């Protein structure tokens, strides 16, 4: 079951935090959480992932790895290599996949949070590997016709607002997860 958050609603970051937290609260503390931010800085509509990665990277959360940002984006050309590198370097992990998507006109501006993987590039008919133990997607524009042009002509203000909401909500959820981890470890030591 997915949660839908309207980015224009007051408290959207908090709603996103709660939706993420209910999914990650049962992850074993031994796993490293990887926030995989997918997209490219060369397309306004597809820049959601790198913008989230850029903003999350500033928080420096322990036990969390952010992969993909404005400087080093994870996109169609390097997604498979990035996933292979993650598997080799951090074999015991949990991936939160972040990506932009296209949807119905009435859903533009909504963020979805769900369990399971996403198929990056599906809206553009790209055959890319599924990824994510859970996903957060932002519906940045409408789909169904000339998707590449639609992504190129997406409003940056909407993408920025969604990126801020997702990054802030994730930061809060991951902070709470790390706090629980610390409390658990402190109880184990005593």
C-alpha positions as CSV (number, residue, x, y, z in Angstrom):
1,X,0.0,0.0,0.0
2,X,1.3,3.4,-0.9
3,X,1.1,6.7,0.9
4,X,0.3,9.8,-1.1
5,X,1.5,13.2,0.2
6,X,0.5,16.5,-1.4
7,X,3.6,18.7,-1.5
8,X,1.4,21.8,-1.3
9,X,-0.2,20.7,2.0
10,X,1.0,22.2,5.2
11,X,3.1,19.6,7.1
12,X,3.9,17.5,4.0
13,X,7.5,16.8,5.1
14,X,6.2,15.5,8.5
15,X,3.6,13.3,6.7
16,X,6.4,12.0,4.5
17,X,8.6,11.3,7.5
18,X,5.8,9.3,9.2
19,X,5.2,7.3,6.0
20,X,9.0,6.5,5.7
21,X,9.4,5.8,9.4
22,X,6.7,3.2,9.5
23,X,8.5,1.3,6.7
24,X,12.1,1.6,8.1
25,X,11.3,1.1,11.8
26,X,11.7,-2.7,11.4
27,X,15.0,-2.7,9.5
28,X,17.7,-4.6,11.4
29,X,20.2,-2.1,12.8
30,X,23.1,-4.0,11.2
31,X,21.9,-3.0,7.7
32,X,23.2,0.2,6.2
33,X,20.5,2.4,4.8
34,X,21.3,3.7,1.3
35,X,19.3,6.5,-0.1
36,X,19.7,6.1,-3.9
37,X,18.8,9.3,-5.6
38,X,18.1,8.6,-9.3
39,X,17.9,11.2,-12.1
40,X,19.9,13.7,-14.0
41,X,20.7,17.4,-13.6
42,X,20.3,17.8,-17.4
43,X,16.5,17.6,-17.3
44,X,14.4,19.8,-15.1
45,X,11.7,17.1,-14.4
46,X,14.3,14.4,-13.9
47,X,16.5,16.4,-11.5
48,X,14.4,15.5,-8.4
49,X,16.7,12.7,-7.3
50,X,20.0,14.6,-7.6
51,X,18.4,17.6,-5.8
52,X,17.3,15.3,-2.9
53,X,20.8,13.8,-2.8
54,X,22.4,17.2,-2.7
55,X,20.2,18.4,0.1
56,X,20.5,15.1,2.1
57,X,24.2,15.0,1.7
58,X,24.5,18.2,3.8
59,X,23.0,16.5,6.9
60,X,25.8,13.9,7.4
61,X,23.7,11.3,9.1
62,X,25.6,8.4,10.6
63,X,25.0,4.9,9.2
64,X,23.3,6.4,6.2
65,X,24.8,6.5,2.7
66,X,23.5,8.9,0.1
67,X,24.2,7.8,-3.5
68,X,23.5,10.3,-6.3
69,X,23.5,14.1,-6.2
70,X,24.0,17.0,-8.5
71,X,27.7,16.5,-8.9
72,X,27.6,12.7,-9.2
73,X,24.1,11.8,-10.4
74,X,22.9,8.2,-10.8
75,X,21.1,8.0,-14.1
76,X,20.3,5.6,-17.0
77,X,23.9,5.4,-18.2
78,X,25.4,4.4,-14.8
79,X,22.5,2.9,-12.7
80,X,23.5,-0.8,-13.2
81,X,27.2,0.0,-12.3
82,X,26.0,2.0,-9.2
83,X,23.9,-0.9,-8.0
84,X,26.7,-3.4,-8.6
85,X,29.1,-1.2,-6.6
86,X,26.6,-1.0,-3.7
87,X,26.3,-4.8,-3.7
88,X,30.0,-5.2,-3.5
89,X,30.9,-2.5,-1.1
90,X,27.9,-2.8,1.3
91,X,26.4,-6.3,0.9
92,X,24.0,-5.9,3.9
93,X,21.9,-2.9,2.9
94,X,18.5,-1.5,2.6
95,X,17.8,0.8,-0.4
96,X,15.4,3.7,-0.4
97,X,15.1,4.6,-4.1
98,X,14.2,8.2,-4.9
99,X,13.0,9.2,-8.4
100,X,10.8,11.5,-10.4
101,X,7.9,10.1,-12.3
102,X,5.0,11.2,-14.6
103,X,1.4,10.7,-13.7
104,X,-2.1,11.8,-14.2
105,X,-2.7,15.6,-14.3
106,X,-4.7,15.5,-11.0
107,X,-1.7,13.8,-9.3
108,X,1.0,16.3,-10.2
109,X,2.6,17.6,-7.0
110,X,2.1,14.4,-5.0
111,X,4.8,12.3,-3.5
112,X,4.3,8.6,-3.2
113,X,6.0,6.4,-0.6
114,X,5.7,2.6,-1.0
115,X,7.3,-0.7,-0.3
116,X,9.3,-2.5,-3.0
117,X,11.3,-1.5,-6.0
118,X,10.7,1.1,-8.7
119,X,11.6,0.8,-12.4
120,X,13.5,4.0,-13.2
121,X,13.0,5.2,-16.8
122,X,9.8,3.2,-17.3
123,X,8.0,6.4,-18.4
124,X,10.5,6.9,-21.1
125,X,10.4,3.2,-22.2
126,X,14.0,2.6,-20.9
127,X,14.9,-0.9,-19.8
128,X,16.7,-0.3,-16.5
129,X,17.0,-2.6,-13.5
130,X,14.4,-2.4,-10.7
131,X,15.8,-1.0,-7.5
132,X,14.9,-0.3,-4.0
133,X,13.5,-2.1,-0.9
134,X,11.2,0.9,-0.7
135,X,10.7,4.0,-2.9
136,X,9.8,7.6,-2.7
137,X,8.7,9.1,-6.0
138,X,7.6,12.6,-6.9
139,X,5.0,13.1,-9.6
140,X,6.5,16.1,-11.4
141,X,4.3,16.3,-14.5
142,X,1.7,14.4,-16.6
143,X,2.5,11.4,-18.6
144,X,1.2,9.6,-21.7
145,X,2.4,11.8,-24.5
146,X,6.0,13.0,-25.5
147,X,7.3,12.1,-22.1
148,X,10.9,13.3,-22.8
149,X,9.6,16.8,-23.8
150,X,7.3,16.9,-20.8
151,X,10.2,16.2,-18.4
152,X,12.3,18.9,-20.1
153,X,9.5,21.4,-19.7
154,X,8.6,20.7,-16.0
155,X,8.5,23.7,-13.7
156,X,11.6,23.9,-11.6
157,X,9.7,25.5,-8.7
158,X,7.6,22.3,-8.3
159,X,10.7,20.0,-8.5
160,X,12.6,22.2,-5.9
161,X,9.6,22.2,-3.5
162,X,9.3,18.4,-3.8
163,X,13.1,17.9,-3.3
164,X,13.0,20.0,-0.2
165,X,9.9,18.2,1.2
166,X,11.4,14.7,0.5
167,X,14.9,15.6,1.8
168,X,13.5,17.2,5.0
169,X,11.0,14.3,5.6
170,X,13.7,11.7,5.0
171,X,16.1,13.5,7.3
172,X,13.6,13.5,10.1
173,X,12.7,9.8,9.6
174,X,16.4,8.7,9.4
175,X,17.3,10.8,12.4
176,X,14.6,9.0,14.4
177,X,15.8,5.6,13.1
178,X,19.4,6.5,14.1
179,X,18.2,7.6,17.6
180,X,16.5,4.2,18.0
181,X,19.7,2.5,16.9
182,X,21.7,4.4,19.5
183,X,19.3,3.7,22.3
184,X,19.3,0.0,21.3
185,X,23.1,-0.2,21.3
186,X,23.3,1.7,24.6
187,X,20.9,-0.9,26.2
188,X,23.0,-3.7,24.7
189,X,26.2,-2.4,26.2
190,X,24.8,-2.2,29.8
